[in-house]
Amino acid sequence: MAQTYQAVQTTVPTTLTDSVQDRIEHGDGIEDVQAAYVQLQSRLVAALDDTKAILGDVKEFNKDSWIVRYPHLADAPPSSSGPAVTATAARPLRRALSFADDPMSSHDVVMRPGMQRSMTLAAVSENEEAAPAATADQEQGDSLLPPASDFHVLRLDLKLGPTGASTSPAFLVNQLEKSSIANLVEERINASMAHIEKLKTRAQDTSSKVLVTGDLNAGKSTLVNALLRREVLPVDQQPLTSMFCEVIDAADNEGKEEVHLVNEGVMYKRTDESTFTRYSIAELEGLVAEHENSQRILKLYVTDARAPNESLLHNGIADIALIDAPGLNRDSIQTTAVFARQEEIDVVVFVVSAENHFTLSAKEFLWQASNEKAYLFIVVNRFDQIRDKARCKRLVLEQIKQLSPRTFEDAEDLVHFVDSNSALHSSAVNGSFEKLESDLRSFVLVKRSKSKLGPVTTYLDHILSDLTLLSSSNAVLAESERDQARAALELVRPVLETMKANRDGLEDGLEVVEDDGASKAQTRTRGRLVEALDRVGSGVPADDTISMPEYPGLLNVLDYTRDVKKALLASLDMSVKLAEDEARLITATGVNRIGEMAETYLPEGVERSRRVFVPAAMFTRSLKKAKRASTTGSPLVVGGIHGLGIGLAQRHEMLDVTFSDILDIQHRVSVHLKRSSDEGSTLDSSDAAAGAISLASLGLGALTLASGKAVGLRGAFEGLVRITDLIGNETARKWAVPVLGAFTVGLTVYFVLELPNSIPKNVGRRIKANLVRGGEGEEEELKFVNAHCTRVGRETRKVLRLASWDLRERFRGAMEERQREVKGKEEMERSAVRALEFFDTVANRAAGVSQVVHQ
């Protein structure tokens, strides 16, 4: 989709109404000229105020609301779609619109010539583009189209290098940022607003200033003298005028002819002698020589004795000042001063030597002056000395056509080939110079609307054209950004709303995964370890991969007991490891579920987690702590080292053998008493005897094992006292031999047959009792099991929570990013809409002012 660009009408309508202009050409009275002049003057002053207001609004908008972009227009390649049109018809009207800060981004625009001096950029189809392009080319031709770079006043001109070099203006502008370019545009706007104030002052001023300038030694002073019909300014073959000499009618100085040398650093005021120093006309030549290198200004009050209808200064219509300026190529300081002074001038009379034509300084001055003044008065001096006059005229006019097209169009009245020196010193009638005087007088006085107000009109045309192009181009950009923002919002908003709706679901899902994983790991661990403890309590290894040691005989019963204890503890360690392995599988399943949730809840374009779950890494830190604690001899807490219960088989204190591990008398007594209470009087005499024998054999076995590890000194002493009491009893002595024999036989049988089976059970019961804590009125609490359940569940939850946290953070970050994107696009849309409305308003206001100027 292309855009339409309404081209500026390049033919400027007359500044006076047709009827008034006709009367002027037929020589009617000056009153009509003055009335038309005052009417146009009021209209232009109002237009200047309106234009300055528009510039001020653009400046404020550029500062506060929108960075104004600087456009470039270049020829666009013919479109491949749509009906075929000739290259002549389509190519001049189609342009590629880009911006200085973003030259790679381009918009196709179509420039439609129109009768109104306004520009619009609106979307059209390729079919609509072709027809008006061909019609415009047939009716008006390519000359009506503005150049690719269509700015006049607001043009950013960086003269830092040749075209194509790395320091060329185009290259440097493209390297600038948006804000830098906006600052440059703002500087141009400030300069334009300042210049509008100067134009307004000039438009309201009743006097007219005529600047006579040109290249060094081109005959400017001679021309001024010839216009005055007297030698006032000093003339020599060497350049004399190095100051601005302003020639004014002596009637403005109470009829006195004199020279006022304006003092430095003050504003000249004729009635205030502190602002100047008086000199006579005769002292002028010496005064000029004395201040040759000065930047002072001279005010020359002279008398022109001719009749008002012949004199330029003494004309009876308006106050005229002829300003003789230094040569352009005298030095850079003087040239710069002339360039700056021309902005205050109503009419520029440019003197060029017929021998040298236009130098580079002259061309640059005329190009800059033509931005404001469509018409320049050009005097080709010393023309009588040229032999091939036709060739000289042709070459000069060709250069003028390039430098000031409007002046070329009116060359009959504005371009004069004369010899000022001959006209000054000859008494004969000089027809060419007489015509120069008449045309200059007519241009300055009769055609004041063109000479004095014409620069205002031209400048308004240019600045309004620049404003329209600038606003229209930025309107295209604003419309494009608005559409981009809306398209992006159509994509991003639904994603954000979906994420907001799914946020609670994600939180609930992650909590469920964490709780399920931890709960399942704890349940599986509890079941496995409870079963393991039950088996160990029965004297059986908790894991079938652990085998029990073989019974080595009575002599190695202590080593056997230690090996049994080590095997049972190792089986518990194995059960813990199996519980951890099962927790790893449960955790891996939970991590996979979280990964599936990431695919479900995270939008496209969000990077997924790169974390890789390594099951083997679980519990490793705990193992390291356990090993470190085992080397320092830390106490056993809750079934293991620091509550971990890992490495029980490696704990030396856990492997120590006690008397209860071999002969658990307390357990035997409790079992015997429990049986007695359960069976009561149903026991017969043989069972009672067997029980007594068994009890005796146990007691005797305790005595025979009274070694340093099995029995203490107190126990041995108490046994000796009981035996002494028993021998002192007659009945006891009677039964001593049979009982002693039975006791010996029972003890032998017990050690031979019962120890291999009772030791694993005794050891298992002791291990289980050590790992189980009971309370009155409470169910048994397995501290070993609970500790491991808590540890395994906590580790499982920690891993799942880490994965959940990563997903939560990615989801939160993605949602915040979408929120920022939505907010940014919404702000971009609002800003673009405001800019579009603003720039449309600026274009309409500029068009309205343009209509006022040319009505």
C-alpha positions in Angstrom: 0.0 0.0 0.0 1.5 3.3 -1.1 1.0 6.8 0.3 -0.1 9.9 -1.5 1.9 13.1 -1.3 0.2 16.3 -2.5 2.9 18.2 -4.2 3.5 22.0 -3.7 2.2 24.2 -6.5 5.4 25.8 -7.8 4.0 28.7 -9.7 3.5 31.6 -7.3 0.3 33.6 -7.9 0.7 37.4 -8.2 0.8 39.2 -4.9 -1.7 41.9 -6.1 -5.1 41.3 -7.4 -5.4 41.2 -11.2 -7.5 44.4 -11.4 -5.0 46.5 -9.4 -2.1 45.0 -11.2 -3.6 46.0 -14.6 -4.1 49.6 -13.4 -0.5 49.7 -12.2 0.8 48.5 -15.6 -1.3 51.3 -17.3 0.2 53.9 -15.1 -2.7 54.7 -12.8 -2.1 56.5 -9.5 0.1 55.4 -6.7 -2.9 55.3 -4.3 -4.0 52.0 -5.8 -0.5 50.6 -5.3 -0.4 51.8 -1.7 -3.9 50.4 -0.9 -3.0 47.0 -2.4 0.3 47.1 -0.6 -1.3 47.8 2.8 -3.9 45.1 2.3 -1.2 42.5 1.4 1.0 43.7 4.2 -1.7 43.1 6.8 -2.4 39.7 5.4 1.2 38.7 5.4 1.8 40.0 9.0 -1.1 37.9 10.2 0.3 34.9 8.2 3.7 35.4 9.8 2.1 35.3 13.3 0.1 32.2 12.4 3.2 30.5 11.0 5.3 31.3 14.0 2.5 29.9 16.2 2.6 26.6 14.2 6.4 26.4 14.5 6.1 27.0 18.2 3.6 24.2 18.5 5.8 21.8 16.5 8.7 22.7 18.7 6.8 22.0 21.9 5.4 18.8 20.5 8.9 17.7 19.5 10.2 18.4 23.0 7.3 17.0 25.0 5.3 14.4 23.0 6.9 13.2 19.9 10.4 13.1 18.4 10.0 14.8 15.1 11.7 12.7 12.4 13.6 14.2 9.5 12.4 12.7 6.2 14.3 11.9 2.9 12.5 11.5 -0.4 14.2 9.5 -3.1 13.0 8.0 -6.4 11.3 4.7 -5.8 11.5 1.7 -8.2 8.4 1.1 -10.3 6.0 -1.3 -8.6 5.6 -4.8 -10.1 1.9 -4.9 -9.2 -0.9 -3.0 -10.8 -1.4 -1.9 -14.4 1.7 -1.1 -16.4 2.5 2.6 -16.8 5.2 4.3 -18.7 8.4 5.2 -16.9 8.0 8.8 -17.8 4.5 8.9 -16.2 5.1 6.9 -13.0 8.7 7.5 -12.1 8.7 11.2 -11.3 5.7 11.0 -9.0 6.6 7.9 -7.0 9.0 8.4 -4.1 10.6 6.3 -1.4 10.1 8.0 2.0 12.7 7.2 4.6 14.0 8.9 7.7 17.5 10.1 8.6 17.8 8.0 11.7 16.4 4.9 10.1 17.4 4.9 6.4 16.7 1.2 6.0 13.0 1.6 6.7 11.1 2.9 3.7 7.6 3.9 2.8 6.3 4.1 -0.8 4.6 7.5 -1.4 3.0 9.0 -4.5 3.3 12.7 -5.0 0.1 14.2 -6.6 0.3 17.7 -8.0 -2.6 19.8 -7.0 -3.9 23.3 -7.2 -3.7 23.9 -3.5 -0.3 24.6 -1.9 -0.6 21.9 0.6 0.7 18.3 1.0 -1.1 15.3 2.3 0.1 11.7 2.7 -2.7 9.2 2.6 -3.0 5.5 1.7 -3.9 4.7 -1.9 -3.8 1.6 -4.0 -1.4 1.0 -6.8 -4.3 1.3 -9.3 -5.2 4.7 -8.0 -1.5 5.7 -8.1 -0.9 5.1 -11.8 -3.7 7.2 -13.4 -3.1 10.5 -11.7 0.6 10.1 -12.2 0.2 9.9 -16.0 -2.3 12.7 -16.0 -0.1 15.0 -13.9 2.8 14.4 -16.2 0.8 15.2 -19.3 -0.8 18.3 -17.9 1.9 19.9 -15.9 5.1 18.1 -16.6 8.0 17.0 -14.4 9.0 20.6 -13.7 6.1 21.0 -11.3 7.5 18.2 -9.1 9.7 19.2 -6.1 13.1 17.7 -6.0 13.9 14.5 -4.0 15.1 16.6 -1.0 12.0 18.9 -0.8 13.0 21.1 2.2 13.9 24.7 1.7 14.2 26.4 5.1 14.2 23.4 7.5 16.8 21.6 5.5 19.6 20.1 7.6 22.7 21.1 5.7 25.9 19.6 7.2 28.8 20.8 5.1 31.5 18.5 6.4 32.6 16.5 3.4 32.0 15.5 -0.2 29.1 13.4 -1.2 29.9 9.7 -0.9 32.6 10.1 1.7 32.4 8.9 5.3 32.0 12.5 6.3 29.3 13.5 3.8 26.1 15.1 5.1 23.9 12.1 4.1 26.3 9.7 5.9 26.6 11.8 9.0 22.8 12.4 9.2 22.2 8.7 9.0 24.5 8.1 11.9 22.6 10.5 14.2 20.1 9.2 16.7 16.5 10.3 16.8 17.0 12.7 19.6 20.0 14.3 17.9 18.1 14.8 14.7 15.2 16.2 16.6 17.6 18.7 18.2 18.8 19.7 14.8 15.2 20.2 13.6 14.5 22.2 16.7 17.5 24.5 16.0 16.2 25.1 12.5 12.7 25.9 13.9 14.2 28.3 16.4 16.2 30.0 13.6 13.0 30.2 11.5 11.0 31.7 14.3 13.7 34.3 14.8 13.8 35.0 11.1 10.0 35.4 11.0 10.3 38.1 13.6 12.8 39.9 11.4 10.4 39.5 8.4 7.5 40.8 10.4 9.6 43.9 11.4 10.6 44.4 7.8 7.1 44.0 6.5 5.8 46.6 9.0 8.6 49.0 8.3 7.7 51.7 5.8 11.2 52.1 4.5 13.0 49.7 2.1 16.6 48.6 2.2 18.4 47.8 -1.0 21.6 45.9 -0.6 24.2 46.3 -3.4 26.6 43.4 -3.1 28.7 41.2 -5.3 32.2 39.9 -5.8 35.2 41.9 -4.9 36.0 44.8 -7.2 32.9 44.1 -9.3 31.9 47.8 -9.4 29.4 48.1 -6.6 30.4 51.5 -5.4 30.5 52.8 -9.0 26.9 51.5 -9.5 25.7 53.3 -6.4 27.4 56.5 -7.6 25.8 56.2 -11.0 22.4 55.7 -9.4 23.0 58.9 -7.4 24.4 60.7 -10.4 27.3 61.9 -8.4 30.5 60.5 -7.0 29.9 60.0 -3.3 31.5 56.7 -2.5 35.3 56.4 -3.1 36.2 54.4 -6.2 39.5 53.0 -7.3 41.0 50.1 -9.2 41.9 48.7 -5.8 38.9 47.6 -3.6 38.1 50.4 -1.1 34.8 49.7 0.5 35.4 47.4 3.4 32.5 48.6 5.5 28.8 48.6 5.1 28.0 52.1 3.7 24.3 52.9 4.0 23.3 55.8 1.7 20.1 57.6 2.9 18.2 60.7 1.6 19.5 63.8 3.4 15.9 64.8 4.0 15.9 62.2 6.8 18.8 64.2 8.4 17.1 67.6 8.3 18.6 68.2 4.9 22.2 68.0 6.0 24.8 66.0 4.0 27.1 64.3 6.3 28.6 60.9 7.4 27.8 59.2 10.7 30.3 56.6 11.8 28.4 54.3 14.1 30.2 53.6 17.3 31.1 50.0 18.1 28.8 48.0 20.3 25.8 50.4 20.2 22.5 50.6 18.3 22.5 53.6 16.0 20.0 56.3 16.7 20.2 59.5 14.6 18.9 61.7 17.4 21.5 60.3 19.9 25.0 61.6 19.1 26.5 59.2 21.6 25.8 56.4 19.1 27.9 57.9 16.3 30.6 60.3 15.2 29.9 63.0 12.6 32.1 63.6 9.5 31.7 65.6 6.3 31.2 64.0 2.9 34.7 65.2 1.9 36.2 63.1 4.7 34.6 59.9 3.5 37.5 58.6 1.4 40.0 59.0 4.3 37.5 57.6 6.8 37.2 54.5 4.7 40.9 54.1 4.3 41.4 54.6 8.1 38.9 51.9 9.0 39.8 49.5 6.2 39.8 46.4 8.4 37.1 47.5 10.7 33.6 46.1 11.0 32.0 49.6 11.5 29.0 50.9 9.7 28.7 54.2 7.9 25.5 56.2 7.5 25.7 58.6 4.5 23.1 61.3 4.2 23.2 62.7 0.7 21.0 64.9 -1.4 19.6 63.9 -4.8 18.6 67.1 -6.7 16.6 65.2 -9.3 12.8 65.2 -9.3 11.0 62.6 -7.3 9.9 60.8 -10.4 13.5 60.3 -11.4 15.3 59.8 -8.1 15.5 56.5 -6.2 16.3 58.0 -2.8 14.1 61.2 -3.1 11.1 59.5 -4.5 8.1 60.8 -2.5 6.7 57.3 -1.9 8.9 55.5 0.6 12.2 55.9 2.4 14.9 54.1 0.6 18.4 53.2 1.8 21.1 52.0 -0.6 23.6 49.8 1.3 27.0 49.3 -0.4 28.4 46.0 1.0 32.0 44.7 1.0 33.0 42.2 -1.6 32.0 38.6 -0.9 35.4 37.1 -1.5 37.4 39.8 0.3 37.7 37.5 3.4 35.7 35.0 5.3 34.6 37.5 8.0 33.3 40.1 5.6 31.6 37.4 3.5 29.8 36.0 6.6 28.7 39.5 7.5 27.2 40.0 4.1 25.4 36.7 4.3 24.0 37.6 7.7 23.0 41.2 6.6 21.0 40.0 3.6 18.3 38.7 6.0 17.5 42.3 6.9 17.3 43.4 3.3 14.2 43.9 1.2 15.9 44.0 -2.2 19.2 42.5 -3.3 21.0 44.2 -6.2 23.7 41.7 -7.1 26.6 43.1 -9.1 28.6 40.7 -11.2 31.5 41.4 -13.5 30.9 40.6 -17.1 34.5 39.4 -17.3 34.3 36.9 -14.4 30.7 35.9 -14.2 29.6 34.2 -10.9 32.2 32.9 -8.5 31.6 30.2 -6.0 30.9 32.8 -3.3 28.4 34.5 -5.5 26.6 31.3 -6.3 26.4 30.3 -2.7 25.1 33.8 -1.7 22.4 33.7 -4.5 21.3 30.2 -3.6 20.9 31.2 0.1 19.1 34.5 -0.7 16.7 32.7 -3.1 15.3 30.7 -0.2 13.7 33.9 0.9 13.7 36.2 -2.1 12.3 34.7 -5.2 13.4 37.7 -7.3 16.9 39.2 -7.3 17.9 42.3 -9.2 21.1 41.4 -11.1 23.5 43.9 -12.7 26.2 42.6 -15.1 28.7 45.4 -14.9 31.5 46.4 -17.4 29.5 44.9 -20.2 30.7 47.4 -22.7 34.2 45.9 -22.5 33.0 42.5 -23.7 33.5 41.8 -27.4 31.2 38.8 -27.7 28.2 40.2 -25.9 25.7 37.6 -27.1 27.8 34.8 -25.7 28.3 36.6 -22.4 24.5 37.2 -22.1 23.8 33.5 -22.8 26.3 32.2 -20.3 25.2 34.6 -17.6 21.5 33.8 -18.1 22.2 30.1 -18.0 23.8 30.5 -14.6 21.0 32.7 -13.4 18.4 30.1 -14.5 20.1 27.6 -12.2 20.6 30.0 -9.3 17.3 31.9 -9.3 14.6 30.5 -11.6 12.1 33.2 -10.8 14.7 35.9 -11.6 15.4 34.2 -14.9 11.7 34.1 -15.8 11.5 37.9 -15.3 15.0 38.5 -16.7 13.8 41.3 -19.0 13.1 43.5 -16.0 15.5 42.1 -13.4 18.8 41.3 -15.3 20.7 44.2 -16.8 23.9 44.3 -18.8 25.4 47.8 -18.3 28.6 49.7 -17.7 28.2 51.8 -14.5 31.4 53.8 -15.0 30.3 55.0 -18.5 26.9 56.0 -17.2 28.5 58.0 -14.4 31.0 59.9 -16.4 29.2 60.3 -19.7 26.7 63.1 -20.4 25.2 61.2 -23.2 22.0 59.3 -22.7 22.8 55.7 -21.8 19.7 53.6 -22.7 20.7 50.5 -20.9 21.4 52.2 -17.7 18.3 54.4 -18.0 16.3 51.2 -18.3 18.2 49.7 -15.2 17.2 52.8 -13.2 13.6 52.7 -14.3 13.2 49.0 -13.6 15.0 49.2 -10.3 12.8 52.2 -9.3 9.7 50.3 -10.4 10.8 47.1 -8.6 11.5 49.0 -5.4 8.7 51.4 -5.3 5.8 50.6 -7.7 6.2 46.8 -7.2 6.9 47.0 -3.5 4.5 44.1 -3.0 7.0 42.0 -4.9 10.3 43.6 -3.8 9.5 44.2 -0.2 6.7 41.8 0.6 7.7 39.3 -2.0 10.5 37.9 0.3 7.9 37.5 3.0 5.6 35.6 0.6 8.5 33.5 -0.7 9.7 32.6 2.8 6.1 31.8 3.9 5.8 29.5 0.9 9.0 27.7 1.7 8.4 27.4 5.5 4.8 26.3 5.0 5.9 23.8 2.4 8.5 22.5 4.8 6.0 22.3 7.6 3.6 20.4 5.4 6.2 18.0 4.2 7.5 17.5 7.8 4.1 17.0 9.3 2.9 14.8 6.4 5.9 12.6 6.6 5.7 12.3 10.3 1.9 11.6 10.0 2.8 8.7 7.7 5.2 7.4 10.3 2.7 8.0 13.1 0.1 6.1 11.2 2.5 3.3 10.5 3.5 3.1 14.2 -0.1 3.1 15.2 -0.9 0.2 12.9 2.2 -1.6 14.1 1.2 -1.1 17.8 -2.3 -2.3 17.2 -1.1 -5.3 15.3 1.3 -6.1 18.1 -1.4 -5.6 20.7 -3.7 -8.1 18.9 -0.9 -10.7 19.3 0.3 -9.8 22.8 -2.9 -8.9 24.6 -4.5 -12.4 24.3 -1.3 -14.0 25.5 -1.2 -11.7 28.5 -4.9 -12.4 29.3 -4.3 -16.1 29.0 -1.3 -15.9 31.3 -3.3 -14.0 33.9 -6.2 -16.5 33.7 -3.7 -19.4 34.0 -1.6 -17.9 36.8 -3.7 -19.5 39.6 -3.9 -22.8 37.8 -0.1 -22.9 37.5 0.3 -22.1 41.2 -2.2 -24.8 42.2 -0.6 -27.3 39.8 2.9 -26.7 41.1 1.7 -27.1 44.7 0.0 -30.3 43.8 3.1 -31.7 42.2 5.3 -30.7 45.1 2.8 -32.1 47.7 2.2 -35.3 45.7 5.9 -35.9 45.2 6.9 -35.3 48.8 3.9 -37.3 50.1 4.5 -40.2 47.9 8.2 -40.3 48.7 7.4 -40.2 52.4 4.8 -43.0 52.1 7.1 -45.2 50.1 10.0 -44.6 52.5 7.8 -45.3 55.6 6.5 -48.5 54.2 9.9 -49.8 53.2 11.6 -48.9 56.5 8.8 -50.1 58.7 9.1 -53.5 56.9 12.8 -53.4 57.2 12.7 -52.8 61.0 10.2 -55.6 61.4 12.5 -58.0 59.6 15.5 -56.8 61.5 13.6 -57.2 64.8 13.0 -60.8 63.9 16.6 -61.4 63.3 16.3 -61.4 59.5 18.2 -58.9 57.2 16.0 -56.2 55.9 17.3 -56.8 52.4 17.7 -60.2 50.8 21.0 -59.1 49.2 22.6 -59.1 52.7 23.5 -62.6 54.0 23.9 -63.5 57.7 27.3 -64.8 58.9 27.8 -68.5 59.7 27.9 -69.5 63.4 31.7 -70.1 64.1 31.2 -72.0 67.4 31.0 -71.2 71.1 34.5 -69.9 71.3 33.9 -67.1 68.8 30.4 -66.2 70.0 31.5 -62.6 70.5 32.8 -62.2 66.9 29.6 -63.9 65.6 27.4 -61.5 67.5 29.3 -58.5 66.1 29.1 -59.9 62.6 25.3 -60.4 63.0 24.9 -56.9 64.2 26.9 -55.5 61.3 24.9 -57.5 58.8 21.6 -56.3 60.2 22.7 -52.7 60.3 24.0 -53.0 56.8 20.6 -54.3 55.7 19.0 -51.2 57.2 21.5 -49.0 55.3 20.6 -50.8 52.2 16.9 -50.2 52.8 17.5 -46.5 53.3 19.4 -46.4 50.0 16.6 -48.2 48.2 14.1 -45.7 49.7 16.3 -42.9 48.4 16.4 -44.5 44.9 12.7 -44.8 44.9 12.5 -41.1 46.0 14.7 -40.2 43.0 12.3 -41.9 40.6 9.4 -40.1 42.2 11.2 -36.8 42.0 12.2 -37.4 38.3 8.5 -38.0 37.5 7.6 -34.7 39.3 10.3 -32.8 37.5 8.9 -34.2 34.2 5.4 -33.1 35.1 6.7 -29.6 35.8 8.4 -29.6 32.4 5.1 -30.5 30.8 3.4 -27.7 32.7 6.1 -25.3 31.3 5.1 -26.3 27.8 1.5 -25.7 28.7 1.7 -22.4 30.6 4.7 -20.6 29.1 4.0 -18.7 25.8 5.9 -19.2 22.7 9.2 -17.4 22.5 10.0 -17.8 26.2 13.2 -19.7 26.7 12.6 -23.0 28.6 14.7 -24.0 31.5 18.1 -25.4 30.7 18.4 -27.1 34.1 18.9 -30.9 33.8 17.8 -33.0 36.7 20.5 -35.4 37.9 18.9 -38.0 40.2 22.3 -39.1 41.5 22.8 -35.6 42.9 20.0 -36.0 45.4 21.1 -36.8 49.0 24.8 -36.4 48.1 25.3 -33.5 50.3 23.8 -35.4 53.2 26.2 -38.2 52.6 29.1 -35.9 52.6 28.0 -34.5 55.9 27.5 -38.0 57.3 31.0 -39.0 56.3 32.5 -35.9 57.7 30.6 -36.4 61.0 31.6 -40.0 61.2 35.3 -39.0 61.1 34.8 -36.6 64.0 33.0 -39.1 66.3 29.7 -37.2 66.4 27.0 -38.9 68.5 24.2 -40.9 67.1 21.0 -38.9 66.9 17.6 -40.4 65.8 19.0 -43.6 64.4 22.0 -42.2 62.6 24.6 -39.5 62.3 22.9 -36.1 62.7 19.5 -37.7 62.3 20.4 -39.1 58.9 20.5 -42.8 59.8 23.0 -43.4 57.1 26.2 -45.6 57.6 24.9 -47.5 60.7 27.1 -50.4 59.9 30.2 -48.2 59.9 29.6 -46.9 63.4 31.9 -48.5 66.0 29.7 -47.8 68.9 26.8 -49.5 67.1 28.9 -52.7 66.6 29.9 -53.1 70.3 28.5 -56.4 71.8 26.8 -56.4 75.1 25.5 -59.3 77.4 22.0 -58.7 76.2 23.0 -59.3 72.6 23.9 -62.9 73.6 21.6 -63.7 76.5 18.6 -61.4 76.7 17.5 -62.5 80.2 15.1 -59.6 80.6 13.3 -60.6 77.4 13.2 -64.3 78.5 11.8 -63.4 81.9 9.2 -61.1 80.4 8.2 -63.8 77.9 8.1 -66.4 80.7 6.0 -64.1 82.9 3.7 -63.4 80.1 3.2 -67.0 79.4 2.5 -67.7 83.1 -0.1 -65.0 83.3 -1.7 -66.2 80.2 -1.8 -70.0 81.1 -2.2 -69.6 84.9 -3.2 -72.9 86.7 -3.3 -74.9 83.5 0.4 -75.6 83.8 1.2 -79.1 85.1 4.1 -80.2 87.3 6.2 -81.2 84.4 5.9 -77.8 82.7 6.7 -76.1 86.0 9.8 -78.3 86.4 10.8 -77.6 82.8 10.4 -73.9 83.5 12.4 -74.1 86.6 15.1 -76.0 84.9 15.1 -73.5 82.0 15.2 -70.6 84.4 18.0 -72.3 86.4 19.9 -73.1 83.3 19.7 -69.4 82.2 20.9 -68.3 85.6 23.8 -70.7 85.6 24.6 -69.7 82.0 24.8 -66.2 83.2 27.3 -67.3 85.9 29.5 -69.3 83.6 29.7 -66.3 81.2 30.9 -64.1 84.0 33.7 -62.7 82.0 35.0 -59.1 81.8 32.6 -58.3 79.0 29.6 -60.4 79.9 29.0 -60.0 83.7 29.9 -57.2 86.1 31.5 -57.6 89.6 28.3 -56.8 91.4 26.5 -59.5 89.6 29.1 -62.0 90.5 29.0 -61.1 94.2 25.3 -61.3 94.4 25.4 -64.8 92.8 28.0 -66.0 95.3 25.8 -64.8 98.2 22.8 -66.7 96.8 24.8 -69.9 96.3 26.0 -69.7 99.9 22.5 -69.3 101.2 21.4 -72.2 99.0 24.2 -74.5 100.4 23.2 -73.7 104.0 19.7 -75.0 103.4 19.3 -78.7 104.0 16.6 -79.1 101.4 18.7 -77.3 99.0 21.6 -79.6 99.7 19.4 -82.5 99.0 18.4 -81.2 95.6 21.8 -79.7 94.8 23.3 -82.5 92.8 20.2 -83.2 90.6 19.7 -79.5 90.0 23.3 -78.9 89.3 23.4 -81.7 86.8 20.2 -80.6 85.1 21.6 -77.0 85.0 24.8 -78.2 83.4 22.9 -80.3 80.8 20.6 -77.3 80.0 23.4 -74.9 79.8 25.2 -77.2 77.4 22.2 -77.7 75.2 21.4 -73.9 75.2 24.9 -73.0 74.0 25.1 -75.7 71.4 21.6 -75.4 70.0 20.0 -72.1 70.9 22.7 -69.5 70.5 22.9 -69.5 66.7 19.2 -68.8 66.5 18.8 -66.6 69.6 21.7 -64.2 69.0 20.3 -62.7 65.6 16.9 -62.3 67.3 18.5 -60.7 70.4 20.6 -58.4 68.3 17.6 -57.6 66.0 15.4 -56.8 69.0 18.1 -54.6 70.5 18.6 -52.7 67.2 14.9 -52.2 66.7 14.5 -51.1 70.4 17.2 -48.6 69.8 15.5 -47.2 66.8 11.9 -47.2 68.2 10.6 -44.9 70.9 7.4 -45.6 72.7 5.2 -43.6 75.1 2.4 -44.5 77.5 -1.0 -44.1 75.9 0.5 -43.4 72.6 1.1 -45.4 69.5 4.7 -46.4 68.8 6.6 -43.8 67.0 9.5 -45.0 64.9 12.1 -42.3 65.2 14.3 -44.0 62.7 11.5 -44.2 60.1 10.1 -40.7 60.8 13.6 -39.2 60.5 14.1 -40.7 57.1 10.6 -40.0 56.0 11.1 -36.3 56.9 14.6 -36.2 55.3 13.5 -38.0 52.0 10.3 -35.9 51.8 12.2 -32.7 52.4 14.8 -33.5 49.8 12.2 -34.5 47.3 10.2 -31.3 47.9 13.4 -29.2 47.7 14.2 -30.5 44.2 10.6 -30.1 43.1 10.3 -26.7 44.6 13.5 -25.6 42.8 12.0 -26.8 39.5 8.7 -25.1 40.4 10.5 -21.9 41.4 12.3 -21.9 38.0 9.0 -22.3 36.2 7.3 -19.6 38.4 10.1 -17.2 37.7 10.0 -17.8 34.0 6.2 -17.4 34.0 6.4 -14.3 36.1 9.2 -12.8 34.0 7.3 -13.7 30.8 4.1 -12.1 32.1 6.0 -9.0 33.2 7.6 -8.8 29.9 4.2 -9.1 28.2 2.8 -6.5 30.5 5.7 -4.1 29.7 5.2 -4.9 26.0 1.5 -4.3 26.2 2.0 -1.1 28.1 4.7 0.0 25.7 2.5 -0.7 22.7 -0.5 1.0 24.2 1.7 4.0 24.9 3.1 3.8 21.4 -0.5 3.6 20.0 -1.6 6.6 22.1 1.5 8.6 21.2 1.1 7.7 17.5 -2.6 8.7 17.6 -1.8 12.0 19.2 1.0 12.6 16.7 -1.3 11.7 13.8 -3.9 14.1 15.0 -1.3 16.8 15.7 0.4 16.5 12.3 -2.9 16.4 10.5 -3.8 19.6 12.3 -0.4 21.2 11.4 -0.9 20.3 7.8 -4.4 21.8 7.8 -3.2 24.9 9.6 -0.3 25.3 7.1 -2.7 24.9 4.2 -5.0 27.5 5.7 -2.2 30.0 6.2 -1.1 29.3 2.6 -4.6 30.1 1.3 -4.6 33.4 3.3 -1.2 34.4 1.8 -2.4 33.7 -1.8 -6.0 34.7 -1.7 
